[in-house]
Amino acid sequence: MTREDKEWHEIAKMNLEELVDFIHLAFWDYEETGSEKYLMQLKVAGHYLNRKALDIQLAEIFSSKNKGE
């Protein structure tokens, strides 16, 4: 596993709050440096943020259906 793969794996394990904090920091790092590394981290973190948001929405939908709402 490459260093980049390890970083992405760590990003994937973050919870919602950690992802938001990570995105905030990576954004500022990218703004200051313009480094492609931070841009890629933003893309990966954004992908996982979208997946976690979808998981939350699906859980709420299934929960409300199970309650008969």
Number of C-alpha atoms within 10 A of each C-alpha: 6 7 8 12 10 11 12 16 13 10 20 17 11 16 12 15 10 13 20 15 11 17 21 12 14 19 17 12 15 17 12 9 11 12 11 10 13 19 16 15 20 20 12 17 21 17 12 20 22 12 13 17 12 12 12 12 12 12 12 12 13 11 12 11 10 9 8 7 7
